[in-house]
């Protein structure tokens, strides 16, 4: 657990500003700068460009702690890992990106992929993309293009400067309200081929972090946000258990056997899913540190543990609401807000129920049933 005073100070500031972020629907650039001060936006930058790459589990722990204070900010901070995508860009392009330093915030509105007309230099990009979390605080923006024969069917992403993109502030949701996951609109911008990359494509820089499974890591950083949200819900449930009495005159929550039992079950469920999640991350990291490529089975287990953690976290919050009486039905109750936040990771395409089928297929020696599983 990180006991860095600077990290603690940022968390304390976040606890006073999270309502501000939810109300305006995005984490502002000044707080993204605070996250940069913690090294989160250099944690996946190549060391040759001044980055300080963190082992995945260490980065995930930091995101989990932030998410326990505010899930939206944890979600935005999690994209400090996005340089694992940018590592597939040509080395010269990466050198240009990191000219002013290693702390670069990248946000992508990758879906739905929009066709782009090939040009002599690259692609003529035109369209609208959704879910660009953190885009108002980003230094670079990415948009999704379809894959083709040259990409092995994997989608391509085009990287643009913020001034080339219009941000449409249409984010109106029940969970992760402060992520600023707005739409991106690009109109007739020619993007050079060297400023595009294949999502999940081979990295052009040989450092250990880029041998860790890219898409699995992208799923992990989102799943761990749910874990932080569930931890906040459990801490709330334990804190109020001794003090809340129902309006009917029923015993305090902590005096009710079903409440104590279910809180204990929720604690065990979250900690178990979390332990497996981190155990696998450490194992695969040690594997790639030895210079070996992660196996298909290791990738499948990482994807499975991430999906399981996201679902467990959401279930924990829902179960705590069920045993907490009428209090959570009120607007602004902590558990009501946390339930919405915990729902979002579970619903993400990287963490949905189809991942169980794809992982199960790989573990049984079959091809994955989901495109882009690795």
C-alpha positions in Angstrom: 0.0 0.0 0.0 1.4 3.4 -1.0 2.1 5.7 2.0 3.7 8.5 -0.1 2.6 11.8 1.5 2.1 13.4 -1.9 -0.2 10.6 -2.9 -2.2 11.0 0.3 -2.4 14.7 -0.2 -3.9 14.3 -3.7 -6.4 11.8 -2.3 -7.4 14.3 0.3 -7.9 17.0 -2.3 -9.9 14.6 -4.4 -12.3 13.8 -1.5 -13.2 17.6 -1.3 -13.6 17.9 -5.1 -15.3 14.7 -6.3 -18.8 16.3 -6.1 -17.5 19.2 -8.3 -16.2 16.7 -10.9 -19.5 14.8 -10.9 -21.5 18.0 -11.3 -19.5 19.3 -14.2 -19.2 15.7 -15.6 -15.4 15.6 -16.1 -12.1 15.7 -14.2 -10.6 19.1 -15.1 -7.1 19.7 -16.5 -5.7 21.1 -13.3 -6.5 17.9 -11.4 -5.1 15.8 -14.3 -1.9 17.8 -13.7 -2.0 16.7 -10.0 -2.3 13.1 -11.2 0.7 13.7 -13.5 2.7 14.8 -10.4 2.1 11.4 -9.0 3.8 9.8 -12.0 0.6 8.1 -13.2 1.0 9.5 -16.8 4.6 8.3 -17.1 3.9 4.9 -15.6 3.6 3.4 -19.1 5.9 5.7 -21.0 9.1 4.0 -22.4 12.1 4.6 -20.2 14.0 5.7 -23.3 11.8 8.7 -23.4 12.1 9.5 -19.7 9.2 7.3 -18.5 9.2 5.4 -15.3 7.3 2.2 -16.2 5.6 0.6 -13.3 4.9 -3.1 -12.9 1.3 -3.6 -13.7 0.2 -4.6 -10.2 1.8 -1.5 -8.7 0.0 0.8 -11.1 -3.3 -1.1 -10.5 -3.0 -0.6 -6.8 -2.7 3.1 -7.2 -5.7 3.3 -9.4 -7.7 1.2 -6.9 -6.8 3.6 -4.1 -7.9 6.6 -6.2 -11.1 4.8 -7.1 -12.0 4.2 -3.5 -12.2 7.9 -3.1 -13.8 8.6 -6.5 -14.5 6.1 -9.2 -14.6 8.7 -12.0 -11.2 10.0 -11.2 -9.8 6.5 -10.9 -11.3 5.7 -14.3 -9.6 8.8 -15.9 -6.3 8.1 -14.0 -6.4 4.5 -15.3 -5.6 5.8 -18.8 -2.2 6.7 -17.6 -1.6 3.1 -18.9 -2.6 4.0 -22.4 1.0 4.4 -23.6 0.9 0.6 -23.9 -1.2 1.3 -27.0 1.1 4.2 -28.2 4.1 1.8 -28.0 2.9 0.4 -31.3 3.6 3.7 -33.0 6.8 4.2 -35.0 9.7 5.1 -32.7 10.1 8.5 -34.4 6.5 9.3 -33.7 6.8 8.4 -30.1 9.9 10.6 -29.8 7.9 13.5 -31.1 5.0 12.8 -28.7 7.4 12.8 -25.7 9.5 15.8 -26.8 8.2 18.0 -23.9 8.4 15.2 -21.3 7.1 11.8 -20.4 3.8 12.8 -18.8 1.3 12.5 -21.6 -2.4 12.0 -21.2 -4.0 10.1 -24.0 -7.8 9.6 -24.4 -9.5 7.6 -27.0 -13.0 7.6 -28.5 -12.5 4.3 -30.3 -16.0 3.1 -31.0 -17.8 2.7 -33.3 -14.8 2.4 -35.7 -15.4 4.8 -38.6 -14.1 4.1 -42.1 -11.3 6.4 -43.3 -10.3 6.9 -46.9 -6.7 6.0 -47.6 -4.5 8.8 -48.9 -1.0 8.9 -50.2 0.2 10.0 -46.7 -2.2 8.1 -44.5 -5.9 8.3 -43.9 -8.6 11.0 -44.3 -10.4 10.8 -41.0 -14.1 11.9 -40.7 -16.7 10.8 -38.2 -18.0 10.7 -34.6 -16.8 8.4 -31.8 -18.2 7.8 -28.3 -16.8 7.2 -24.8 -13.7 9.3 -24.9 -13.1 9.2 -21.2 -10.9 12.0 -19.9 -10.8 13.8 -23.3 -11.0 17.4 -21.8 -7.8 16.8 -19.9 -5.9 14.9 -22.6 -2.8 15.9 -24.5 -3.6 13.5 -27.3 -6.8 12.0 -28.6 -7.3 8.8 -30.5 -10.2 7.7 -32.8 -11.0 4.2 -34.0 -10.7 3.0 -37.6 -11.5 -0.5 -39.0 -8.9 -3.1 -39.4 -7.9 -4.6 -42.7 -5.7 -7.3 -44.1 -2.5 -5.4 -43.1 -3.6 -5.3 -39.5 -4.7 -8.9 -39.2 -8.2 -7.7 -38.7 -7.3 -5.8 -35.5 -8.7 -2.2 -35.4 -6.5 0.8 -36.2 -6.4 4.0 -34.2 -5.5 7.5 -35.4 -3.8 9.9 -33.0 -4.7 13.6 -33.2 -4.0 16.8 -31.4 -6.9 18.3 -29.4 -7.2 21.3 -31.7 -8.0 18.8 -34.6 -11.0 17.4 -32.7 -14.4 18.8 -31.6 -15.6 17.5 -28.2 -19.3 17.2 -27.8 -20.3 17.3 -24.1 -23.2 14.8 -24.2 -22.2 12.6 -21.2 -25.4 12.0 -19.1 -25.3 8.7 -17.2 -26.0 7.2 -13.8 -22.5 5.9 -13.1 -19.0 7.3 -13.5 -20.6 10.7 -14.1 -17.3 12.6 -13.7 -15.3 10.7 -16.4 -16.1 13.2 -19.1 -16.6 10.4 -21.6 -17.8 12.7 -24.3 -18.1 12.2 -28.0 -15.2 13.1 -30.4 -16.0 14.6 -33.8 -13.3 14.8 -36.6 -14.1 16.4 -39.9 -11.8 15.7 -42.9 -8.5 15.6 -41.1 -5.7 13.8 -42.9 -3.7 11.7 -40.4 -0.3 10.5 -41.5 0.1 6.8 -41.5 2.9 7.1 -38.9 0.4 8.7 -36.5 -1.7 5.5 -36.6 -1.3 2.3 -34.8 -2.9 -1.2 -34.6 -4.7 -1.6 -31.3 -3.0 -4.5 -29.6 -0.3 -4.5 -32.3 3.4 -5.3 -31.8 5.3 -2.7 -29.9 8.2 -0.9 -31.6 10.1 -0.6 -28.3 11.5 -3.6 -26.5 10.9 -3.0 -22.8 9.3 -5.5 -20.3 6.0 -3.6 -19.9 5.2 -3.9 -23.6 5.6 -7.7 -23.5 2.7 -7.8 -20.9 -0.6 -8.5 -22.8 -1.8 -5.2 -24.0 -5.6 -5.7 -24.2 -5.6 -7.7 -20.9 -3.8 -4.8 -19.2 -6.4 -2.4 -20.7 -9.1 -4.5 -19.1 -7.4 -4.8 -15.8 -7.1 -1.0 -15.3 -10.8 -0.7 -15.7 -11.7 -3.7 -13.5 -9.7 -2.4 -10.6 -11.7 0.8 -10.6 -14.7 -1.3 -9.7 -12.7 -2.9 -6.9 -12.0 0.5 -5.5 -15.6 1.5 -5.7 -16.7 -1.7 -3.9 -14.1 -1.0 -1.2 -15.7 2.4 -0.6 -19.1 0.7 -0.3 -17.8 -1.9 2.2 -16.1 0.8 4.3 -19.4 2.8 4.3 -21.4 -0.3 5.3 -19.1 -1.1 8.2 -19.1 2.5 9.4 -22.8 3.0 9.4 -23.7 -0.4 10.7 -23.4 0.6 14.3 -25.2 3.9 13.9 -28.2 3.5 11.6 -31.6 2.5 13.0 -34.6 2.2 10.7 -37.6 4.5 11.0 -39.7 1.5 12.1 -37.7 1.2 15.4 -36.0 -1.9 14.2 -32.5 -2.7 15.6 -29.4 -1.0 14.3 -28.0 -2.6 11.2 -25.1 -4.1 13.0 -27.5 -5.7 15.5 -29.2 -7.6 12.7 -27.6 -11.0 11.9 -28.4 -10.9 8.2 -26.6 -7.6 7.9 -23.5 -8.8 9.7 -23.5 -12.0 7.7 -23.9 -10.4 4.3 -21.3 -7.7 5.0 -18.8 -10.5 5.9 -19.7 -12.4 2.7 -19.2 -9.3 0.6 -15.9 -8.7 2.2 -14.8 -12.3 1.5 -16.0 -12.1 -2.1 -14.2 -8.9 -2.9 -11.0 -9.9 -1.2 -10.9 -13.3 -2.9 -11.5 -11.9 -6.4 -9.0 -9.2 -5.8 -6.3 -11.6 -4.5 -6.6 -13.8 -7.6 -6.5 -10.8 -9.9 -3.3 -9.4 -8.4 -1.7 -12.9 -8.1 -2.1 -13.5 -11.8 -0.8 -10.0 -12.6 2.4 -10.7 -10.6 2.9 -14.1 -12.1 2.6 -12.9 -15.7 4.9 -9.9 -15.0 7.6 -12.2 -13.6 7.1 -14.3 -16.8 7.7 -11.4 -19.2 10.6 -10.1 -17.1 12.4 -13.3 -17.9 12.1 -12.3 -21.6 9.3 -14.8 -22.4 6.1 -13.9 -24.2 2.9 -14.3 -22.2 1.0 -17.5 -23.2 -2.5 -17.6 -24.6 -3.6 -19.3 -21.3 -2.0 -16.5 -19.2 -3.8 -13.9 -21.3 -7.1 -15.7 -20.9 -6.6 -15.9 -17.1 -5.8 -12.2 -16.9 -9.0 -11.4 -18.9 -11.1 -13.8 -16.8 -9.8 -12.5 -13.5 -10.5 -8.9 -14.6 -14.1 -9.7 -15.7 -14.6 -11.6 -12.5 -13.4 -8.8 -10.3 -15.6 -6.2 -12.1 -18.7 -8.4 -11.7 -17.8 -9.2 -8.1 -17.4 -5.6 -7.3 -20.7 -4.6 -8.8 -22.5 -7.5 -7.0 -20.9 -6.4 -3.7 -22.4 -2.9 -3.9 -25.8 -4.3 -5.0 -25.8 -6.7 -2.1 -25.0 -4.0 0.4 -27.8 -1.8 -0.9 -30.2 -4.7 -0.5 -29.5 -5.1 3.2 -29.3 -1.4 4.0 -33.0 -0.6 4.4 -34.7 2.4 2.8 -31.7 4.8 3.2 -30.1 4.1 -0.2 -33.3 5.0 -2.1 -32.7 8.7 -1.5 -30.9 10.7 -4.1 -27.3 11.4 -3.2 -27.0 8.5 -0.8 -23.4 7.1 -1.0 -24.4 3.6 -1.8 -26.7 4.8 -4.6 -23.9 6.7 -6.3 -21.5 3.8 -5.7 -23.9 1.4 -7.3 -23.9 3.4 -10.5 -20.1 3.7 -10.5 -19.7 -0.1 -9.9 -22.0 -0.9 -12.8 -19.9 0.8 -15.4 -16.8 -1.5 -15.4 -18.9 -4.6 -15.5 -20.7 -3.3 -18.6 -17.6 -2.5 -20.5 -16.9 -4.5 -23.7 -13.6 -5.6 -22.2 -15.2 -7.0 -19.1 -18.7 -8.2 -20.1 -20.1 -11.7 -19.9 -18.7 -12.7 -23.3 -15.3 -12.7 -21.8 -16.1 -15.8 -19.7 -17.0 -17.7 -22.9 -13.8 -16.5 -24.7 -11.6 -17.4 -21.7 -13.2 -20.7 -21.3 -12.6 -21.6 -24.9 -8.9 -20.8 -24.6 -8.5 -22.7 -21.4 -9.9 -25.7 -23.2 -7.5 -25.4 -26.1 -9.9 -23.7 -28.5 -9.7 -20.3 -30.3 -11.2 -17.4 -28.4 -14.8 -16.7 -29.3 -14.4 -12.9 -29.0 -12.6 -10.7 -31.6 -9.6 -8.8 -30.2 -9.4 -11.1 -27.2 -5.6 -10.7 -27.3 
